[in-house]
Amino acid sequence: MKIAHIDMSNQIDNKWERDTILALVYPDKNFDCTIRLKNMDKFNIKRKYINLDNTVSAKRHNQKVINLIFAYLIFKLLDFKKDIIDMVLICPDHRPSKEVHSYIQKISYRLGFSDLTRKINIDFINKSKLDIPKRTPAHKLAKKILKGKRKATIIAN
């Protein structure tokens, strides 16, 4: 089975003024792919869709927007190399993971890739159950891209 790992450097809502990098690493084939969400795009998302009120409903709305963006970035990575991957383990940077998985399915159906989630088994890493180190190869790659040591494969727009 071909298992890939996805991890993120600089969460989407953590620092709005810094780029966010999402990396996919396929260790068995020595293959990797990254996507960069630029800070100007994040600023535009924050300006248009993020509610700055401090209410519970505003926070829940903001979390849904963040999870939708996270799901779209994951979809773009999976769509880029969907033919070589059977299973993906995703670091659960944004919770709830069921909501993110649901958004990935909805995005793939909406964009005409209805078989994407059937072909690729998408699972979120439970670090307490699995023996996976905190710094996965995908996380290390995302850090390299963020620091400018390598260039991102895809620029999100």
SULURRA-V653938 format. One line per field, one symbol per residue. burial: I if it has 16 or more other ideal C-beta (glycine too) atoms within 10 Angstrom, else O. Layout:
burial: ???
//
This chain:
burial: OOOIIIIIIIOIIOOOOOIIIIIIIIOOOOOIIIIIIOOOIIOOIIOOOOOOOOOOOOOOOIOOIIIIIIIIIIIIIIOOIOOOIOOIIIIOIIOOIOIIIOIIIOIIOOOOOOOIIOOIOIOIIOOOOOOOOOOIOIIOIIIIIIOOOOOIIIOIO
//
